[in-house]
Amino acid sequence: MNLDLTDRQAGVALDGVLVINKPAGRTSHDVVARARTLLGLHKVGHTGTLDPAATGVLVLCLGKATRIAEYLMNMDKAYRAVLRLGVATDTQDATGTVVGRVAETLPDQAAIVAAMDRFIGRRQQVPPMYSAVKVQGVPLYKAARAGRTVSRSPREFTVHSLEILSISPTAGPSPATVGVGEAPRVPVALPNATGGGPSPAMVDVTFDVICSKGTYVRTICADIGELLGVGGHLASLERRRVGRFCIEQALSLDELAGLADRGAVETRLYTLAAALADLPALHVDRDAVEGLRHGVAVPVSRIVSAEGAWMAGAFVRLLSPEGRLVGIGKAPCSAEELKQAQPATVIKLEKVLA
């Protein structure tokens, strides 16, 4: 998936979005801190935490782009994960302490496929204790490290698709993080429940999942293991996409350092308008731009043209005549209804960026 960089203007401030390939062993905050140092910027944030052991797409917002981070956080995400069946851990991933190990026969391939298919669609999950979710202002992981378990309410999430890439007996120690293109595409046959050889001690299931904001893949892994009655945990995780930002577009920290040394970071920086290009757009006239700078909602009479389709209540980009993102609005009606809207109808302002 390619993004358009042509609307960057030479010499402007570093206001935009960078896509970083987070290495294993670093926290998301570590990456933000490194970017701040390399770029000499204070206003740098990310749009969704990756666990230290995980790798992949971490979207950084620089300067004014920190003001659109909340909209990027709402985008769907794609992951490649390895589920290890036969062992459960207290953190639901490979960094935790083993709390359960199955000695009896593990499920066969058909049972694994059937169980994982049940996790497609809209579901609820309880956030894991080892997570950054706050309860009464305190991150859950701090309570977990103190040996306390906090009551958590289930949260709704959606798994749009789940594709199994391989099923095979676990070989050796915990596998390294799956890299781009490294996962085998042909499932390996396992002994079935009626015989065919000894059952492996553990089984690794490599799969791709596309899911909504707020999905914990390690909790999915733990829940699948529980459903199968054998326990399970997340052995490795790579985030391959956030919204329209893909792993193929991501920079390593070394590549970012090289760009910073050459003063060429802008060549890989996405504008605010490009970063939110998946949102519908309303092009407004200059009077509307001047009005929204003072918090005035945009009358439909000031809309010059529209791009995309939407339903009532959807977020829309408000673009100046030059195509610059000047605000985020909330549509009062659908795209079709807007064509027939009364002159008094206005686009409510959610965020002013002019």
N, C-alpha and C positions, 0 to 999 in steps of 0.2 A: 504494500500500500504506500503510494508516494504522496508527499505533501508538497504544496506549493510554497516556495520561498521567494518568489519573484517580487513580493510587495515589501521586502526589506528595503529601507532607505539608508544609504551610506551615511555614517557619521552620527546616527542617532544613539541615544543611551541604550544600555543593555536592559531593555524591557521586553521580555518574551519568555519562551519555553525552551528548555534543553532536555533532551532525552538521554539518560545515562544508563549504562549497563552496570548495575551494582554487582561488585564482586562478592563472593562468599567471605564470611568472616568480618564484614563491616556492617555497622548499623546504618539505617537510613540517615540518622543524624550525622554520622561520620561523613557520609557523602556530601550532605549539605554543608558541613563545616569545611570540607576540602574545597568545595566549589567557591565558598565565600573567600577563602584564602587565595585561590588561583585567580579569581576574577576581581578581587578587591571590592566586593559588594557585601553590604550587610543584609539587604532584603533578598534572601534566598529561602525558599521553602519547597517542600515536596507535596505530592498529591495522594499519598497513600503508603503507609509503612510496609516495608518488607522485613521479615525476620533476618537476623544476622546471617544465618546459615543459607538463606535463599539468595538467588541471583536474579538478574534480569532487569526489566524496564522499571526505572524510577524516573518519573517526570518531575523536573525541577522548574519552579517558577521564579523568574528574576524580576526585580524591580516592580513595575506596575502589574506584572502578570501575577503577582501574589494575590491580587484582588479578584482573580478569576479562578483561583485554585478550587473553590468549592464546587464549581461547575465541572471541572475536570475530574474531581473525586467521584462524581455521580456516574461516570462512564463505565461501561462494562469492561471486564478484564479477562484475559486469556492466560492460562497457566499450563505448563507441563509438569506433571508430578509423578512421583513413584510412591505407591502405597505398599507398605510391607505388612503382609498378613502373618499372624502367628505370634506377634509380640505387641503388647500395649505399653505405653509409657505415660508418665504423669504429665508431660508437656504436650502429648499427642504428636511429637516429632522425634527425630533421632537424637536430639540434644538432652532428652530427659532420662529419668531413671526408670528401668523396667519395672512395671507393676503387675504384669501378667504375661505368662508364656504358655503356649499350647503344646502339649506333648502328643495329643491324639491326632488323628488324620485331619489334614486340612481340606477345605472344600475343593471340588474339582473346578475346571474352567467354566463349565456351564453355570454352576452355582454362583461363581464370582460375577460373571456377566449379568446374570439375572438380578443379583443384589445391587450392582452399580447402576443398572438401568432404572432402578426405583428412585434414584437420587436426581433424576432429570425433572425439571419443573419447579414450581414454587413450593418452598418448604420453610421450616423454621429450624433454627439451631441455637443452642445456648453458647454464648461466647466462651472460649476457653479461659481458664484462670490465668494462664500465662499469655496475656494479651494486654494491649494498651487501653482497652475499654475502661472508662472510669465509672465507678459506683460511689456516689456521694463524694465526688471529687478526687478519689484515690484510684490510681491505675490498678487493675486486677493483678498484674504481675508482681507488684510490691506486696500485696496481701499474700500471694502464693509463696513468695520467697520468705515471708515471715511465718509460713506454715498455716495460714488461715484460709478457709474456703468461704467465699462470699456468695450469697444468693444472687443469681442473675436471671433476668427475664429473657425468654426466647426472643429471637429477632428473625424477621422474615428475610429471606433471600431467594434468588432464582438461579438455577442452573439451566442455562439455555441449551447447552450441548455437553455431552461427555463421551469421548471416543477413546476406547481402549486400544493402545498401540502394541502392547506385548504383555504376556503372562508367562513367568518363568520361575523356576526354583531360585532362591537367593543363593548367590555364589560369593563366598568370602565375606569381608566386613561390609559395613554400610556403604552403598555405592556413592561415588562422587556425584555432585550435582549434574544432572543431565544437561548436556550442552545442545546448542542449536543443531538439529539434524542428526543427533547421535542416537536417538531412540529407535530401536528396531521396529519395523512396521508389520512383521508377521508374527502373530501370537504363537507361542511355543506350547505344544500339547502337554498337559499335566496328567499324571495318573488319575483315572476316574475312581469313583467311589467303590467300584466293584473289583478293583484289583489293578494289575499292570505294573507292579513294582512298589517299593516303599515310598511313603509320602515324604516330601521334603520337610525340613524343620520350619522353613519360612518360604513364603512366596512373594515375589515382587510383581506388582502390576503397574506398568507405565501407562499413563493416560493423559489426554489433553482435555481441558475443561474450560468452557466459556461461561462466566457467571457475573452476577450483579455486584455492585458495591456491597461491602459488608460481609462477604462470604469468606469463611475460614476454611481453606482447603484441608488443613490438618484435622479440623473437626469432622469434615466429610470423611476423611480416611479413618478416623477413630470410630465414627458411626457405622461405616461399612464393616469394619472389623467386628463391632459389637453385633450388628445384624447377622453376620455370618457365624457368630458364636465363637470366634477364634482370636479376637483382638486384632488391632492393627494400628499403625502409626505412619506418619508422613516421613519417608526416608530422604527425599530431596524435592526441591521445588525451584522452578524457573518461571518468572513472569515474562510472557512473550509479547503481551500487548496490553496497553491501557488506552481505551477508546480507539483512536486512529493512529496512535504511536506504537510502532512495532519494534521488535528486537533488532531487526535489520538496520534500523535508523539510529540505534543507540550508540553512544560514545563510551569508550572505556575512560577511566580517570586519567590514564596516561595520554590518551588522545586529547582529552580536554586540556591537560597541561600543555601539550604541544600547541594547540590552537591559542591558548592564552599567551604563550611566549611570543607567538607570531602576530598577536593582535587580530586574530581571524575568527574569534568566537562567533561573530555575527553570521558567518557563513553557515553555521549549523543552528542558528537561533530562529525559532518560529514566532511570528508576530502573534499578538493576542487574537486578531481576526482569524489567522490560519489555525491556531490552536483550538478554536471553537467552531471550526468550519462545519462540523456535523450538526450544529444548531441551525435552524432556519434563519434567514436574514431579511431585515427590512431596511431598505435604503431610504434615508430621510433627507429633507432639504436643509439648507443652512440655517433657516429660522428655527427648525426643530433642534438642531445641534446646539444653537445658542440657548434655547430654552431649557434643554435637559441639563446644561451646565449649571443651571440654577434650580434643578430639581423639578422642572415642569414636565408633566407627562406629555407624550407625543400624540397629538390628534391624528386621526387617520387621514385627514386632508393633507398632512405634511409627509405622507409616505409616497415616495417616488416610484418604487418598485419593490417586489418581494421575490424571495427565492426559497423553494422548498415547500413542504406541506407540514401542517401541525394541527393539533387539536386545541380547544380552549384550555387556557391555563399553562400552555407550554412556554418555555423560555425561548426568546428569540434574540438574535444579535441586532443591534441598531448600528448601522453603518453610515458614515458621512458620505457626501457626494464623491469623495476621493477613495472610498472603500475602507476607511480607518474605523476601527471599532471604537465607538464613543459611548456605548452603554449596553446593558442587558435589560430587556423588558419582559413582561409577562403578557401574552396575548389574551384578550378578553373573549375571543371567539376563534373558531377554526379558520383556516386559510380561505376556504370557500365563502364562509360567512363574512369575512372581513371585506370582501369585494362589494358586498351590499350593505355594509355597516352605516349607521347614521353618522352625520358629521360630528356629533358630540361624543362619539366613541373615542376612547383614548387607549394608548398602550401604557400600562402602568410601569414605572421605572423600578427596577430591582437593584441596579448597580450603575452608577455614573462613572465613566472612564474617560470622558473628554478632557 
